[in-house]
Amino acid sequence: MLRHVDKVKKAYDEGRLAFGTVDTWLVYKLNGGPKANVFVTDPTNASRTMWMNIHKLQYDDKLISFFDLDVKTPKLHLPKIVPSSDPAAYGKLASTKLKGTKITGCLGDQSAALVGQNGFVPGRAKNTYGTGCFLLYNVGEEPVISTHGLLATVAYDFSPQGIKPVYALEGSIAVAGSSVQFLRDNLGFFPEAPKVSELAQTVDDNGGIVFVTAFSGLFAPYWYDDVKGTIWGMTNYTQKGHIARATLEATCFQTKAILDAMEKDAGVKLQELAVDGGMSNSDLCMQTQSDIIQIPVDRPKMRETTALGAAVAAGFAVGVWKNFDELKEINSEGRSFFKPKISQQASDKMYRRWTKAVEMSKGWESEDEEEEEQAKEEKGKL
């Protein structure tokens, strides 16, 4: 924006430019804007700027200078980093019937989901199955710098309550629910996305099909940008149901790849996986997930875990809860548990086929072809 938007560059040069993530904007607006001028963020959001030292939970001069930004003169104003749960840092609502109500909690969406899933002990992990997938794995009070293609991040900071900040490993999947949308919108397999499970259950297995749903490359832990979406193993026996089942399996295989990387980095064996998000509504998908990772999958009845996590952060700040033990039973009613129904040997065989398919899907475009494709896309925008 500094390079391409004149108004932004002018504000920066004049020392009037303020920058923050969406939480900063929301808190600022809820407080009434410039009148209260509450300009803050929390570590889970600030870490997304790539300017925060995750050990100190404050901005790092070296990281900021790497991006050639001036925050000392200052030309750029950054929000103050405060704990995720704090009784005073976030101000209060400036209007509506709730005017005067304190804002006491703030978390990034994936961190909030981890909190909402009771992710308070090392080795606890959650996966949110949305358009993409987002896995967070609690590693405890010291950050773990990944050597297996994952991100080190802050899980939550409840330090005003005497709780040390907690860190996590994070892995993301580019295409999850959007692969189901592809079957619906592009191929016309069914009229509504939830119908994918019904279609997949018209067959007993994937019929030898492996669908590498790499429509935009593969994210963690692979980081392959030369992979294209490919379907392997098709024969004249292949039916829509086989492709539908392979589509669900693709997300489950990528989840396993991330969880394997997390266990290697953290050195803590995962005992079960907590899940939420749209795709988690599919019993077939969650059973498949359990079969592939060979541990139980825990799905709450109330799946708005991100909102619940934000409420937990706010509640801790004002003393609704004093410690995590008091939250053991929260959102526990009506949970579903999916346990493996196939052997470790059968699971390993499926995963080897997936790994082979991923390797065969690499290198579909040379750099010249990619440049030509980008040029066509740019021309189409003109």
C-alpha positions, -999 to 999 in steps of 0.1 A, spaced: 0 0 0 29 24 7 41 17 -28 8 18 -47 -17 39 -27 -8 76 -27 -30 86 2 -14 59 24 21 70 14 12 106 21 -2 98 56 30 77 63 53 106 53 33 130 75 34 106 105 -4 101 104 -6 65 94 -19 39 119 -18 2 111 -34 -27 128 -51 -61 123 -89 -64 122 -92 -68 160 -76 -34 164 -101 -17 141 -130 -34 158 -120 -24 193 -112 11 181 -147 14 165 -165 -2 195 -149 24 218 -162 52 196 -132 58 174 -109 89 178 -127 102 209 -116 73 231 -86 64 208 -83 28 222 -56 15 199 -46 -20 210 -41 -56 198 -33 -89 215 -3 -112 208 -23 -138 188 -33 -111 163 0 -91 165 19 -122 155 3 -121 121 20 -89 112 54 -107 113 67 -77 134 62 -93 168 89 -111 188 70 -141 200 94 -146 229 88 -111 243 53 -106 229 63 -71 218 73 -55 184 108 -63 173 129 -34 159 149 -58 137 117 -73 122 102 -39 115 134 -26 100 135 -56 77 104 -43 61 120 -8 58 93 8 81 98 37 104 81 34 138 105 56 158 101 90 142 73 78 140 59 77 106 39 45 113 18 41 145 13 5 157 -13 -6 183 -1 -15 218 2 -52 224 -18 -62 255 -28 -96 269 -56 -115 253 -76 -114 285 -74 -81 304 -100 -62 325 -88 -27 315 -69 -27 282 -97 -29 257 -119 0 268 -157 -2 267 -186 1 243 -194 37 234 -230 32 222 -260 9 219 -279 -5 249 -247 -20 261 -230 14 264 -204 13 291 -199 -25 290 -162 -33 292 -144 -52 265 -122 -77 283 -111 -103 258 -95 -104 223 -82 -134 204 -74 -143 168 -100 -167 154 -79 -198 154 -66 -192 189 -101 -185 201 -112 -219 186 -84 -236 205 -95 -220 238 -131 -228 230 -120 -265 225 -104 -266 260 -69 -266 244 -52 -257 277 -27 -285 280 4 -294 259 -5 -319 232 -41 -307 228 -49 -299 192 -79 -286 173 -87 -286 136 -113 -261 121 -127 -275 88 -138 -245 68 -131 -235 32 -95 -244 43 -84 -261 74 -65 -246 103 -48 -267 130 -34 -254 163 -14 -276 187 -7 -265 222 31 -268 229 31 -251 264 48 -221 278 78 -220 255 76 -215 217 87 -244 195 104 -234 163 93 -259 137 117 -279 116 89 -296 98 71 -269 79 49 -254 105 45 -220 121 53 -211 157 26 -188 171 10 -176 203 -20 -196 215 -33 -171 241 -20 -147 268 -40 -147 300 -11 -133 321 -32 -108 341 -47 -139 357 -13 -152 367 -12 -177 338 19 -177 316 14 -171 279 9 -203 260 23 -211 225 12 -233 196 23 -248 164 1 -240 135 -5 -257 101 -30 -247 74 -46 -266 45 -54 -244 15 -83 -264 2 -108 -283 24 -145 -273 22 -137 -255 -11 -130 -289 -27 -166 -299 -19 -178 -266 -34 -158 -276 -65 -177 -308 -69 -210 -289 -64 -203 -258 -85 -179 -269 -112 -188 -306 -117 -225 -305 -106 -222 -336 -84 -249 -324 -60 -270 -293 -54 -259 -286 -18 -225 -292 -2 -238 -314 27 -249 -339 1 -213 -349 -5 -215 -374 23 -246 -390 9 -229 -394 -25 -197 -407 -9 -218 -434 9 -231 -448 -23 -198 -466 -26 -180 -487 0 -145 -471 -6 -127 -448 -29 -124 -474 -56 -86 -467 -59 -91 -430 -64 -68 -404 -48 -77 -368 -53 -49 -343 -46 -69 -312 -41 -40 -288 -47 -60 -261 -65 -36 -235 -52 -6 -257 -43 -2 -275 -10 3 -256 23 17 -270 55 37 -291 59 45 -295 22 48 -260 9 46 -271 -27 37 -244 -51 42 -265 -82 15 -290 -74 -18 -290 -93 -51 -306 -85 -49 -341 -98 -71 -373 -96 -52 -406 -97 -64 -441 -102 -94 -436 -125 -108 -465 -144 -140 -472 -163 -154 -484 -130 -150 -450 -113 -182 -434 -101 -191 -400 -87 -192 -415 -52 -156 -426 -55 -145 -391 -63 -167 -376 -35 -151 -400 -10 -116 -393 -22 -124 -355 -19 -132 -359 18 -102 -382 23 -78 -355 8 -85 -331 37 -81 -360 62 -47 -370 46 -34 -334 48 -46 -332 84 -25 -363 92 5 -348 75 3 -317 97 -4 -337 129 26 -359 122 48 -328 118 34 -313 150 42 -344 170 78 -345 156 83 -308 165 67 -309 199 77 -344 210 43 -349 225 20 -376 213 -15 -364 204 -42 -384 221 -73 -370 203 -82 -343 179 -109 -317 187 -128 -306 156 -152 -279 145 -162 -260 113 -186 -269 84 -170 -301 72 -170 -315 107 -208 -319 104 -201 -349 82 -200 -381 102 -184 -399 73 -156 -373 71 -149 -374 108 -149 -412 109 -125 -411 79 -104 -386 98 -102 -409 128 -93 -439 106 -65 -421 90 -49 -405 121 -57 -436 142 -68 -416 173 -103 -405 184 -119 -374 169 -138 -352 194 -167 -331 179 -188 -309 202 -225 -305 197 -222 -267 199 -195 -260 173 -193 -222 175 -160 -227 194 -144 -195 182 -171 -174 198 -169 -196 229 -131 -190 231 -136 -153 230 -162 -155 257 -138 -175 279 -110 -149 274 -135 -122 285 -148 -142 314 -113 -149 328 -106 -112 329 -136 -104 351 -133 -135 374 -161 -157 359 -135 -185 360 -104 -186 381 -85 -215 365 -88 -239 336 -100 -268 358 -133 -249 361 -138 -252 323 -134 -290 321 -171 -295 315 -178 -265 294 -195 -274 261 -192 -311 270 -229 -321 266 -237 -340 235 -201 -344 222 -195 -371 195 -164 -393 195 -153 -410 164 -128 -439 170 -107 -457 144 -125 -486 127 -97 -498 105 -63 -512 115 -31 -492 116 -18 -513 87 -48 -504 65 -45 -467 75 -8 -467 67 -15 -483 32 -40 -455 24 -15 -428 35 13 -443 14 -9 -440 -17 -17 -404 -8 20 -396 -4 28 -412 -37 0 -392 -54 13 -360 -40 48 -367 -53 34 -375 -87 14 -343 -87 45 -321 -84 62 -301 -112 32 -297 -135 43 -262 -146 77 -247 -154 85 -212 -145 79 -201 -181 45 -216 -181 36 -200 -148 47 -166 -161 26 -171 -193 -4 -180 -172 0 -150 -149 3 -127 -180 -30 -141 -193 -47 -135 -160 -34 -99 -158 -45 -93 -194 -79 -106 -186 -83 -80 -158 -76 -51 -181 
